[in-house]
Amino acid sequence: MDNFKGYVYTIFSGVLLGIAVIFTALQWGNYSDITAFGPLVRVPTIWLVLASAVGGLLAYWLIRLLANGAAILLKVRAARRAGGQRSATGESAASASPPARAPDEP
């Protein structure tokens, strides 16, 4: 089953990459009119396509970063709650951790 899934992923991603390359090549030499906070600006369409691709990748990585940060915060909260439950059951925080070493005396 994994072999079939590998073929499907490879073919699907290859087709999408091919479509993206063809789309980008067809935009070469064309111009678009955009308004950015006022005046009308004539910009090569290839720059808009590339800026859109970079923006999409940046948005993807920022969403992943946000999700990973939220997961870390949830783990920390769960660990704190587990520590609070331990102290609520009668164990002290000192008994849950290993004993501290005595300082070396001269």
LINHUDA-V386861 format. One record per helix or strand of 3 or more residues. SS is the DSSP state (@ for helix, = for strand). FROM is the first residue (numbers start at 1). TO is the last residue. If there is no record, write none. Layout:
# LINHUDA-V386861
ss = [SS:SS]
from = [FROM:FROM]
to = [TO:TO]
This chain:
# LINHUDA-V386861
ss = [@:=:=:@:@]
from = [2:31:40:45:93]
to = [26:35:44:88:96]
